[in-house]
């Protein structure tokens, strides 16, 4: 089942519950948060003083807590993937001696922040941590934790509020206590990220240029491979040392200042591995600048191409990708509507980031892995493209398979089906609900609640399950079924209903004797004034008359109303639409239409939102020498007599008779009130 990413109030509530459980019901006094980040392009360039293009995420780390007397510190985390123990105690050094890193490793990030905090002295405190940033996923869970804790300490002992110095202090914390010689990107964007923008960061000057990211037609899909990386292992420091060695050979302070020509000229002085590392950094720095410019122009295809080039470079030159990430990128790029995809973060596992058109979201997620679990987070004000997170091979036991049962409460009717059935039509509203794109509601019993008429929902489920429209003989709720299929946007079912209507005989085969129908008809003439455009700034005032026809029909036999809705259609310039009863409970159908006179231009007719009325007539056409198919031909109803004549033909065919003492055909066709009874 799809599950939304926790928002700030939910994470705060989780952290508060943990705090109160751990500290005897004591309530925290301070709550702070900091975001994770995704790097759109510019990987392993930050510690080479190059350019990066990250954006802050609505995936967050929350810290709650309070100051206590003394110098003791107790921290507890709710992260299930954190190493044990998940509760840590230590004392703040009073003599200026450093806090030593140790186990568990997650606490070292906190100790580093305490060590490098820029104000003081710090009091003792208790704190609880909750986060929606996946650990080891390449979305900077470490920087999010560092920045959140630094913000927490600012509430206990305020510093000067310098945001740049705050990011640098958090970077130092990771260097000294986590053993990761990271660049400044992660901490920088976690402190200075802006909503609806990516940040083009110059990691040498520390200048940031906001890059707008507000196209609602885009989606950013983050796919978590759930392959964990450990950047404090030998690989990350080795990559950084190789870059420093290459810069030294080239005579540059950093690879930021080097060009491909510089690298080629020094090739004989570099081993092959070091050469490839430097080639990636030099080209990636240039790619990032080009990508930011493309994003500003809305050149998404160009941006996507640069993303793919970045991934290939990380895979082949920097060698920090892995089989799982390569497969996710390849799968995403096979889908039409995907602009680009690449691994993101330090590598050796973690996540990929994909830029795609919104309409391709379902296809992409299904193609990457049909049975994956989807997490979704969308900004409340839709100021930037929706962010989707796809969890692959999750080991937390919370994922759902397509055969898992799902209980539904549809307008009070309870149905049980499977996730496979509900997501069979991925571009429908049901498909969106059960792939995480639309949040679902639940009733008190835990059933997914859908506030629709549940009477015909079983036929929708049967169709989704079997791809076959199987309706009982004399089915009288076809209009309701069509309306529900239209609401859920199940296009194949709507097409199947259309074929069923075209092929099914119009007769309802029976019906209640004594059923009554009352018909009130009326017509009025309206005078319409409009401007007819003759040329630029040349308009002619015109006047014409239109006749508005109205019908108010009441019938105790509801199935006959359904039949009428299938026989008559409104016509507009957009095509034909079926009328709907104004109230099923009152068994009423109201029609209003205006035939378009020749002197009224179509655009003026449409501007008044007028509609014509047509009636469909079954016509047998020969498809070939062996088979015949039923087609439908529509013709316009241009006056009230034409409507009454069609209504009477259909009514008489179903057993109705006009309730008049001396029925006269001319009188019937010209009357304003008709009463019919089924015999």
NORMO-V604260 format. One record per residue. PHI is phi as a letter, one per 20 degrees, with the letter a starting at -180 (* if undefined). PSI is psi in radians with two decimals (* if undefined). BURIAL is + if it has 16 or more other ideal C-beta (glycine too) atoms within 10 Angstrom, else -. Layout:
# NORMO-V604260
phi:PHI psi:PSI burial:BURIAL
phi:PHI psi:PSI burial:BURIAL
This chain:
# NORMO-V604260
phi:* psi:2.43 burial:+
phi:f psi:2.51 burial:+
phi:c psi:2.32 burial:+
phi:f psi:2.64 burial:-
phi:f psi:2.36 burial:+
phi:g psi:2.42 burial:+
phi:e psi:-3.06 burial:-
phi:g psi:-0.87 burial:-
phi:g psi:-0.66 burial:-
phi:f psi:-0.73 burial:-
phi:f psi:-0.70 burial:+
phi:f psi:-0.75 burial:+
phi:f psi:-0.70 burial:-
phi:f psi:-0.78 burial:+
phi:f psi:-0.68 burial:+
phi:f psi:-0.73 burial:+
phi:f psi:-0.78 burial:-
phi:f psi:-0.76 burial:+
phi:f psi:-0.84 burial:+
phi:f psi:-0.60 burial:-
phi:f psi:-0.69 burial:-
phi:e psi:-0.44 burial:+
phi:c psi:0.70 burial:+
phi:m psi:0.62 burial:-
phi:n psi:-0.03 burial:-
phi:f psi:2.39 burial:-
phi:e psi:2.42 burial:-
phi:f psi:2.73 burial:+
phi:d psi:-0.29 burial:-
phi:c psi:2.38 burial:+
phi:c psi:2.23 burial:+
phi:c psi:2.89 burial:+
phi:b psi:2.83 burial:+
phi:b psi:2.57 burial:+
phi:e psi:2.82 burial:+
phi:e psi:-3.01 burial:+
phi:b psi:2.72 burial:+
phi:c psi:2.39 burial:+
phi:e psi:1.99 burial:+
phi:f psi:-0.65 burial:+
phi:a psi:2.69 burial:+
phi:o psi:1.15 burial:+
phi:d psi:2.34 burial:+
phi:m psi:0.48 burial:+
phi:d psi:-0.29 burial:+
phi:f psi:-0.74 burial:+
phi:e psi:0.03 burial:+
phi:d psi:0.29 burial:+
phi:m psi:0.49 burial:+
phi:e psi:-2.67 burial:+
phi:d psi:2.58 burial:+
phi:c psi:2.76 burial:+
phi:c psi:1.30 burial:+
phi:e psi:2.99 burial:+
phi:b psi:2.54 burial:+
phi:f psi:2.61 burial:+
phi:d psi:2.73 burial:+
phi:e psi:0.31 burial:+
phi:e psi:2.24 burial:+
phi:c psi:2.73 burial:+
phi:d psi:2.23 burial:+
phi:d psi:2.38 burial:+
phi:c psi:2.21 burial:+
phi:c psi:2.64 burial:+
phi:r psi:-2.93 burial:+
phi:b psi:2.74 burial:+
phi:f psi:2.53 burial:-
phi:c psi:2.90 burial:-
phi:f psi:2.68 burial:-
phi:n psi:-2.92 burial:-
phi:d psi:0.22 burial:-
phi:e psi:2.53 burial:-
phi:c psi:2.35 burial:+
phi:c psi:2.24 burial:+
phi:c psi:2.42 burial:+
phi:c psi:2.46 burial:+
phi:d psi:2.56 burial:+
phi:e psi:-0.04 burial:+
phi:f psi:2.07 burial:+
phi:f psi:-0.45 burial:-
phi:e psi:-0.06 burial:+
phi:f psi:2.59 burial:+
phi:f psi:2.74 burial:-
phi:e psi:2.66 burial:-
phi:f psi:2.78 burial:-
phi:e psi:0.10 burial:+
phi:c psi:2.23 burial:-
phi:c psi:2.41 burial:+
phi:c psi:2.37 burial:-
phi:b psi:2.92 burial:+
phi:d psi:2.49 burial:-
phi:f psi:2.24 burial:+
phi:f psi:2.30 burial:-
phi:e psi:-0.19 burial:-
phi:d psi:0.23 burial:-
phi:n psi:0.03 burial:-
phi:f psi:2.64 burial:-
phi:f psi:2.69 burial:-
phi:e psi:2.23 burial:+
phi:e psi:2.39 burial:-
phi:f psi:2.83 burial:+
phi:a psi:-2.50 burial:-
phi:d psi:2.52 burial:-
phi:f psi:2.75 burial:-
phi:f psi:-0.52 burial:-
phi:f psi:-0.52 burial:+
phi:f psi:-0.31 burial:+
phi:f psi:-0.55 burial:+
phi:f psi:-0.69 burial:+
phi:f psi:-0.77 burial:+
phi:f psi:-0.68 burial:+
phi:f psi:-0.70 burial:+
phi:f psi:-0.75 burial:+
phi:g psi:-0.73 burial:+
phi:f psi:-0.70 burial:+
phi:d psi:0.20 burial:+
phi:f psi:2.46 burial:+
phi:e psi:0.18 burial:-
phi:b psi:3.03 burial:-
phi:r psi:-3.03 burial:-
phi:f psi:2.65 burial:-
phi:e psi:2.46 burial:-
phi:e psi:2.92 burial:+
phi:f psi:2.74 burial:-
phi:b psi:2.84 burial:+
phi:c psi:2.48 burial:+
phi:b psi:2.63 burial:+
phi:c psi:2.52 burial:+
phi:c psi:2.36 burial:+
phi:c psi:2.50 burial:+
phi:b psi:2.56 burial:+
phi:d psi:0.05 burial:+
phi:e psi:2.07 burial:+
phi:f psi:2.32 burial:+
phi:f psi:2.36 burial:+
phi:m psi:0.32 burial:+
phi:e psi:0.04 burial:+
phi:m psi:0.28 burial:+
phi:d psi:0.33 burial:+
phi:m psi:0.88 burial:+
phi:f psi:-0.56 burial:+
phi:f psi:-0.83 burial:+
phi:f psi:-0.63 burial:+
phi:f psi:-0.74 burial:+
phi:f psi:-0.76 burial:+
phi:f psi:-0.83 burial:+
phi:f psi:-0.66 burial:+
phi:f psi:-0.74 burial:+
phi:f psi:-0.63 burial:+
phi:f psi:-0.73 burial:+
phi:f psi:-0.66 burial:+
phi:f psi:-0.78 burial:+
phi:f psi:-0.55 burial:+
phi:f psi:-0.50 burial:+
phi:f psi:-0.47 burial:+
phi:e psi:-0.67 burial:+
phi:b psi:1.55 burial:-
phi:g psi:2.46 burial:-
phi:d psi:-2.81 burial:-
phi:e psi:-0.05 burial:-
phi:n psi:0.18 burial:-
phi:f psi:1.94 burial:-
phi:f psi:-0.66 burial:-
phi:f psi:-0.76 burial:-
phi:f psi:-0.58 burial:-
phi:f psi:-0.81 burial:+
phi:f psi:-0.71 burial:+
phi:f psi:-0.66 burial:+
phi:f psi:-0.69 burial:+
phi:f psi:-0.62 burial:+
phi:f psi:-0.75 burial:+
phi:f psi:-0.63 burial:+
phi:g psi:-0.72 burial:+
phi:f psi:-0.62 burial:+
phi:f psi:-0.89 burial:-
phi:e psi:-0.55 burial:+
phi:d psi:-0.43 burial:+
phi:e psi:-0.22 burial:+
phi:m psi:0.40 burial:+
phi:d psi:1.98 burial:+
phi:e psi:1.09 burial:+
phi:f psi:2.85 burial:+
phi:e psi:-2.97 burial:+
phi:e psi:-0.18 burial:+
phi:g psi:-0.92 burial:+
phi:f psi:-0.91 burial:+
phi:f psi:-0.62 burial:+
phi:f psi:-0.90 burial:+
phi:f psi:-0.50 burial:+
phi:f psi:-0.49 burial:+
phi:e psi:-0.75 burial:+
phi:d psi:0.13 burial:+
phi:g psi:2.57 burial:+
phi:c psi:2.46 burial:+
phi:f psi:2.47 burial:-
phi:m psi:0.34 burial:-
phi:b psi:2.53 burial:+
phi:e psi:2.90 burial:+
phi:c psi:2.10 burial:+
phi:e psi:1.89 burial:+
phi:d psi:2.20 burial:+
phi:e psi:1.87 burial:-
phi:f psi:-0.02 burial:+
phi:e psi:-0.89 burial:+
phi:e psi:-0.26 burial:-
phi:m psi:0.50 burial:-
phi:e psi:2.45 burial:-
phi:c psi:2.30 burial:+
phi:d psi:2.01 burial:-
phi:f psi:2.38 burial:-
phi:d psi:1.96 burial:+
phi:g psi:2.46 burial:-
phi:b psi:1.35 burial:+
phi:c psi:0.31 burial:-
phi:e psi:1.98 burial:-
phi:f psi:-0.19 burial:-
phi:e psi:0.01 burial:-
phi:d psi:2.71 burial:+
phi:c psi:2.42 burial:+
phi:d psi:2.01 burial:+
phi:d psi:2.09 burial:+
phi:d psi:2.14 burial:+
phi:d psi:2.04 burial:+
phi:e psi:1.99 burial:+
phi:f psi:-0.29 burial:+
phi:l psi:0.34 burial:+
phi:e psi:2.07 burial:+
phi:e psi:2.50 burial:-
phi:d psi:2.75 burial:+
phi:c psi:1.66 burial:-
phi:f psi:-0.27 burial:+
phi:e psi:-0.05 burial:+
phi:f psi:-3.04 burial:-
phi:f psi:-0.45 burial:-
phi:f psi:-0.80 burial:+
phi:f psi:-0.90 burial:+
phi:f psi:-0.58 burial:-
phi:f psi:-0.77 burial:-
phi:f psi:-0.74 burial:+
phi:f psi:-0.70 burial:+
phi:f psi:-0.69 burial:-
phi:f psi:-0.67 burial:+
phi:f psi:-0.71 burial:+
phi:f psi:-0.69 burial:-
phi:f psi:-0.73 burial:-
phi:f psi:-0.75 burial:+
phi:f psi:-0.69 burial:+
phi:f psi:-0.74 burial:-
phi:f psi:-0.66 burial:+
phi:f psi:-0.13 burial:+
phi:m psi:0.53 burial:-
phi:d psi:2.64 burial:+
phi:f psi:-0.58 burial:-
phi:b psi:2.92 burial:+
phi:f psi:-0.21 burial:+
phi:g psi:-0.60 burial:+
phi:e psi:-0.05 burial:+
phi:e psi:2.68 burial:+
phi:d psi:2.93 burial:-
phi:f psi:-0.61 burial:-
phi:f psi:-0.74 burial:-
phi:g psi:-0.73 burial:+
phi:f psi:-0.75 burial:+
phi:f psi:-0.69 burial:-
phi:f psi:-0.43 burial:-
phi:d psi:0.25 burial:+
phi:g psi:-0.67 burial:-
phi:f psi:-0.17 burial:-
phi:d psi:0.06 burial:-
phi:d psi:2.46 burial:+
phi:f psi:2.87 burial:-
phi:f psi:-0.71 burial:-
phi:f psi:-0.83 burial:-
phi:f psi:-0.65 burial:+
phi:f psi:-0.79 burial:+
phi:f psi:-0.66 burial:+
phi:f psi:-0.79 burial:+
phi:f psi:-0.68 burial:+
phi:g psi:-0.75 burial:+
phi:g psi:-0.84 burial:+
phi:f psi:-0.76 burial:+
phi:f psi:-0.81 burial:+
phi:f psi:-0.61 burial:+
phi:f psi:-0.64 burial:+
phi:f psi:-0.77 burial:+
phi:f psi:-0.71 burial:-
phi:g psi:-0.69 burial:+
phi:f psi:-0.73 burial:+
phi:f psi:-0.76 burial:+
phi:f psi:-0.69 burial:+
phi:f psi:-0.72 burial:+
phi:f psi:-0.71 burial:+
phi:f psi:-0.70 burial:-
phi:f psi:-0.71 burial:+
phi:f psi:-0.69 burial:+
phi:f psi:-0.63 burial:+
phi:e psi:-0.17 burial:-
phi:m psi:0.36 burial:-
phi:e psi:1.32 burial:+
phi:f psi:-0.56 burial:+
phi:f psi:-0.75 burial:-
phi:f psi:-0.74 burial:+
phi:f psi:-0.77 burial:+
phi:f psi:-0.68 burial:+
phi:f psi:-0.71 burial:+
phi:f psi:-0.60 burial:+
phi:f psi:-0.80 burial:+
phi:f psi:-0.72 burial:+
phi:f psi:-0.67 burial:+
phi:f psi:-0.77 burial:+
phi:f psi:-0.75 burial:+
phi:f psi:-0.66 burial:-
phi:f psi:-0.73 burial:+
phi:f psi:-0.58 burial:+
phi:f psi:-0.81 burial:+
phi:e psi:-0.61 burial:-
phi:e psi:-0.80 burial:+
phi:e psi:-0.33 burial:+
phi:l psi:0.92 burial:+
phi:c psi:0.07 burial:+
phi:e psi:-3.09 burial:+
phi:b psi:2.99 burial:+
phi:g psi:-0.75 burial:-
phi:f psi:-0.75 burial:+
phi:f psi:-0.72 burial:+
phi:f psi:-0.71 burial:+
phi:f psi:-0.67 burial:-
phi:f psi:-0.73 burial:+
phi:f psi:-0.79 burial:+
phi:f psi:-0.74 burial:-
phi:f psi:-0.75 burial:+
phi:f psi:-0.70 burial:+
phi:f psi:-0.17 burial:+
phi:e psi:-0.18 burial:-
phi:e psi:2.28 burial:+
phi:f psi:2.34 burial:-
phi:o psi:-0.14 burial:-
phi:e psi:2.20 burial:+
phi:e psi:-0.78 burial:+
phi:a psi:2.79 burial:+
phi:b psi:2.61 burial:+
phi:a psi:2.80 burial:+
phi:f psi:2.67 burial:+
phi:c psi:2.62 burial:+
phi:n psi:-2.99 burial:+
phi:f psi:-0.46 burial:+
phi:o psi:-2.91 burial:+
phi:m psi:0.57 burial:+
phi:p psi:-2.87 burial:+
phi:n psi:-2.34 burial:+
phi:c psi:2.80 burial:+
phi:d psi:2.72 burial:+
phi:c psi:2.34 burial:+
phi:c psi:2.33 burial:+
phi:d psi:2.18 burial:+
phi:b psi:2.89 burial:+
phi:f psi:2.54 burial:+
phi:g psi:-0.64 burial:+
phi:f psi:-0.26 burial:-
phi:e psi:0.09 burial:+
phi:f psi:-0.89 burial:+
phi:f psi:-0.82 burial:+
phi:g psi:-0.70 burial:+
phi:f psi:-0.82 burial:+
phi:f psi:-0.71 burial:+
phi:f psi:-0.67 burial:+
phi:f psi:-0.64 burial:-
phi:f psi:-0.86 burial:+
phi:a psi:1.92 burial:+
phi:g psi:-0.53 burial:-
phi:d psi:0.37 burial:-
phi:f psi:2.88 burial:+
phi:e psi:2.33 burial:+
phi:d psi:2.26 burial:+
phi:d psi:2.39 burial:+
phi:c psi:2.42 burial:+
phi:c psi:2.12 burial:+
phi:c psi:2.38 burial:+
phi:f psi:2.48 burial:-
phi:f psi:-0.58 burial:-
phi:e psi:0.11 burial:-
phi:l psi:0.66 burial:-
phi:f psi:-0.26 burial:-
phi:b psi:2.90 burial:+
phi:g psi:2.52 burial:+
phi:g psi:2.49 burial:+
phi:d psi:2.19 burial:+
phi:d psi:2.49 burial:+
phi:c psi:2.22 burial:+
phi:d psi:2.16 burial:+
phi:d psi:1.99 burial:+
phi:d psi:2.37 burial:+
phi:l psi:0.68 burial:-
phi:f psi:2.39 burial:-
phi:d psi:0.18 burial:-
phi:e psi:0.02 burial:-
phi:m psi:0.09 burial:-
phi:e psi:-0.03 burial:-
phi:f psi:2.87 burial:+
phi:c psi:2.53 burial:+
phi:e psi:2.87 burial:-
phi:f psi:-0.31 burial:-
phi:e psi:0.04 burial:-
phi:f psi:2.42 burial:-
phi:f psi:2.54 burial:-
phi:c psi:2.23 burial:+
phi:d psi:2.33 burial:-
phi:c psi:2.46 burial:+
phi:d psi:1.77 burial:+
phi:d psi:1.74 burial:+
phi:l psi:0.57 burial:-
phi:n psi:-0.22 burial:-
phi:e psi:2.26 burial:-
phi:e psi:2.23 burial:-
phi:c psi:2.57 burial:+
phi:c psi:2.23 burial:-
phi:b psi:-2.83 burial:+
phi:c psi:2.81 burial:+
phi:f psi:-0.58 burial:+
phi:f psi:-0.79 burial:+
phi:f psi:-0.77 burial:+
phi:f psi:-0.45 burial:+
phi:d psi:0.22 burial:+
phi:f psi:-0.69 burial:+
phi:d psi:1.60 burial:+
phi:f psi:-0.49 burial:+
phi:e psi:0.17 burial:-
phi:e psi:3.00 burial:+
phi:f psi:-0.65 burial:-
phi:f psi:-0.74 burial:+
phi:f psi:-0.71 burial:+
phi:f psi:-0.66 burial:+
phi:f psi:-0.71 burial:+
phi:d psi:0.23 burial:+
phi:d psi:0.21 burial:+
phi:n psi:0.07 burial:+
phi:e psi:-0.45 burial:+
phi:c psi:2.22 burial:-
phi:f psi:2.54 burial:-
phi:d psi:2.66 burial:+
phi:d psi:2.69 burial:-
phi:c psi:2.59 burial:-
phi:e psi:-3.09 burial:-
phi:f psi:-0.40 burial:-
phi:e psi:0.02 burial:-
phi:n psi:0.02 burial:-
phi:f psi:2.53 burial:+
phi:f psi:2.16 burial:+
phi:e psi:2.22 burial:+
phi:c psi:2.05 burial:+
phi:e psi:1.24 burial:-
phi:c psi:2.96 burial:+
phi:f psi:2.04 burial:+
phi:e psi:0.05 burial:+
phi:f psi:-0.70 burial:+
phi:d psi:0.13 burial:+
phi:f psi:-0.48 burial:+
phi:f psi:-0.58 burial:-
phi:f psi:-0.54 burial:+
phi:f psi:-0.80 burial:+
phi:f psi:-0.73 burial:+
phi:f psi:-0.70 burial:+
phi:f psi:-0.78 burial:+
phi:f psi:-0.60 burial:+
phi:f psi:-0.69 burial:-
phi:d psi:-0.14 burial:-
phi:l psi:0.49 burial:-
phi:c psi:2.31 burial:-
phi:e psi:1.81 burial:+
phi:d psi:1.72 burial:-
phi:d psi:2.54 burial:+
phi:f psi:2.77 burial:-
phi:f psi:2.36 burial:-
phi:m psi:0.42 burial:-
phi:g psi:2.20 burial:+
phi:d psi:0.14 burial:+
phi:d psi:0.58 burial:+
phi:f psi:-0.67 burial:+
phi:f psi:-0.70 burial:+
phi:f psi:-0.71 burial:+
phi:f psi:-0.72 burial:+
phi:f psi:-0.73 burial:+
phi:f psi:-0.72 burial:+
phi:f psi:-0.69 burial:+
phi:f psi:-0.63 burial:+
phi:f psi:-0.71 burial:+
phi:f psi:-0.78 burial:-
phi:e psi:-0.02 burial:+
phi:l psi:0.78 burial:-
phi:e psi:1.52 burial:+
phi:f psi:-0.74 burial:-
phi:f psi:-0.63 burial:+
phi:f psi:-0.70 burial:+
phi:f psi:-0.71 burial:-
phi:f psi:-0.69 burial:-
phi:f psi:-0.66 burial:+
phi:f psi:-0.71 burial:+
phi:f psi:-0.74 burial:-
phi:f psi:-0.67 burial:-
phi:f psi:-0.77 burial:+
phi:f psi:-0.65 burial:+
phi:f psi:-0.56 burial:-
phi:e psi:-0.40 burial:-
phi:f psi:2.48 burial:-
phi:f psi:2.56 burial:-
phi:f psi:-0.44 burial:-
phi:f psi:2.43 burial:-
phi:e psi:0.02 burial:+
phi:l psi:1.12 burial:-
phi:o psi:-2.54 burial:-
phi:p psi:2.90 burial:+
phi:f psi:2.24 burial:-
phi:f psi:2.49 burial:-
phi:n psi:-0.01 burial:-
phi:g psi:2.43 burial:+
phi:d psi:2.55 burial:+
phi:c psi:2.27 burial:+
phi:d psi:2.28 burial:-
phi:c psi:2.15 burial:+
phi:d psi:2.17 burial:-
phi:c psi:2.64 burial:+
phi:b psi:2.73 burial:-
phi:b psi:2.51 burial:-
phi:c psi:2.63 burial:-
phi:e psi:2.29 burial:-
phi:d psi:2.46 burial:-
phi:e psi:2.22 burial:-
phi:d psi:2.23 burial:+
phi:d psi:2.36 burial:-
phi:b psi:2.80 burial:+
phi:e psi:2.22 burial:-
phi:d psi:2.10 burial:-
phi:f psi:2.13 burial:-
phi:d psi:-0.38 burial:-
phi:r psi:-3.09 burial:-
phi:g psi:2.13 burial:-
phi:l psi:0.49 burial:-
phi:c psi:1.82 burial:-
phi:c psi:2.54 burial:-
phi:d psi:2.24 burial:-
phi:f psi:2.17 burial:-
phi:c psi:2.75 burial:-
phi:c psi:2.40 burial:-
phi:b psi:2.83 burial:+
phi:d psi:2.45 burial:-
phi:c psi:2.65 burial:+
phi:d psi:2.19 burial:-
phi:d psi:2.08 burial:-
phi:d psi:2.37 burial:+
phi:c psi:2.51 burial:-
phi:c psi:2.25 burial:+
phi:d psi:1.96 burial:+
phi:c psi:2.24 burial:+
phi:d psi:2.33 burial:-
phi:b psi:2.27 burial:+
phi:f psi:-0.28 burial:-
phi:e psi:1.71 burial:+
phi:f psi:-0.60 burial:+
phi:f psi:-0.53 burial:+
phi:f psi:-0.61 burial:+
phi:f psi:-0.71 burial:+
phi:f psi:-0.72 burial:+
phi:f psi:-0.73 burial:+
phi:f psi:-0.71 burial:+
phi:f psi:-0.50 burial:+
phi:e psi:-0.41 burial:+
phi:e psi:-0.71 burial:+
phi:e psi:2.55 burial:+
phi:c psi:2.58 burial:+
phi:e psi:2.51 burial:+
phi:d psi:2.23 burial:+
phi:c psi:3.13 burial:-
phi:f psi:-0.29 burial:-
phi:e psi:-0.13 burial:-
phi:p psi:-2.83 burial:-
phi:e psi:2.45 burial:-
phi:c psi:2.57 burial:-
phi:e psi:2.46 burial:+
phi:f psi:2.81 burial:+
phi:c psi:2.51 burial:+
phi:g psi:2.39 burial:+
phi:f psi:-0.39 burial:-
phi:a psi:2.00 burial:-
phi:f psi:-0.65 burial:+
phi:f psi:-0.58 burial:-
phi:e psi:-0.02 burial:-
phi:l psi:0.79 burial:+
phi:d psi:2.52 burial:-
phi:c psi:2.19 burial:+
phi:d psi:2.33 burial:-
phi:c psi:2.48 burial:+
phi:b psi:2.24 burial:-
phi:b psi:2.78 burial:+
phi:c psi:1.88 burial:+
phi:f psi:2.45 burial:+
phi:e psi:2.07 burial:+
phi:f psi:2.72 burial:-
phi:f psi:-0.56 burial:-
phi:f psi:-0.08 burial:-
phi:d psi:1.99 burial:+
phi:f psi:2.66 burial:-
phi:f psi:-0.66 burial:-
phi:f psi:-0.62 burial:-
phi:f psi:-0.61 burial:+
phi:f psi:-0.81 burial:+
phi:f psi:-0.62 burial:-
phi:f psi:-0.60 burial:-
phi:e psi:-0.04 burial:-
phi:l psi:0.63 burial:-
phi:f psi:2.71 burial:+
phi:c psi:2.51 burial:+
phi:e psi:2.97 burial:+
phi:c psi:2.32 burial:+
phi:c psi:2.78 burial:+
phi:c psi:2.40 burial:+
phi:e psi:2.47 burial:+
phi:c psi:2.21 burial:-
phi:f psi:2.35 burial:-
phi:c psi:2.26 burial:-
phi:e psi:2.16 burial:-
phi:d psi:2.48 burial:-
phi:e psi:1.97 burial:-
phi:f psi:-0.74 burial:-
phi:b psi:-3.01 burial:-
phi:f psi:-0.28 burial:-
phi:d psi:-0.30 burial:-
phi:c psi:2.65 burial:-
phi:c psi:2.51 burial:-
phi:c psi:2.69 burial:-
phi:e psi:2.21 burial:-
phi:d psi:2.97 burial:-
phi:c psi:2.36 burial:+
phi:d psi:2.31 burial:-
phi:d psi:2.50 burial:-
phi:c psi:2.68 burial:-
phi:f psi:2.48 burial:-
phi:e psi:1.96 burial:+
phi:d psi:-0.16 burial:+
phi:b psi:2.97 burial:-
phi:f psi:-0.59 burial:+
phi:f psi:-0.70 burial:-
phi:f psi:-0.69 burial:+
phi:f psi:-0.84 burial:+
phi:f psi:-0.68 burial:+
phi:f psi:-0.78 burial:+
phi:f psi:-0.73 burial:+
phi:f psi:-0.74 burial:+
phi:f psi:-0.71 burial:+
phi:g psi:-0.79 burial:-
phi:f psi:-0.70 burial:+
phi:f psi:-0.79 burial:+
phi:f psi:-0.67 burial:-
phi:f psi:-0.45 burial:-
phi:e psi:0.18 burial:+
phi:n psi:0.08 burial:+
phi:f psi:2.63 burial:+
phi:c psi:2.53 burial:-
phi:f psi:2.27 burial:+
phi:e psi:1.31 burial:-
phi:c psi:2.58 burial:-
phi:f psi:-0.85 burial:-
phi:c psi:1.38 burial:-
phi:f psi:2.20 burial:-
phi:d psi:2.28 burial:-
phi:f psi:-0.76 burial:-
phi:f psi:-0.71 burial:-
phi:f psi:-0.72 burial:-
phi:f psi:-0.78 burial:-
phi:f psi:-0.38 burial:-
phi:d psi:0.04 burial:-
phi:f psi:2.85 burial:+
phi:d psi:-0.22 burial:-
phi:c psi:2.27 burial:-
phi:c psi:2.46 burial:+
phi:c psi:2.18 burial:-
phi:c psi:2.56 burial:+
phi:c psi:2.41 burial:-
phi:e psi:2.19 burial:+
phi:d psi:* burial:-
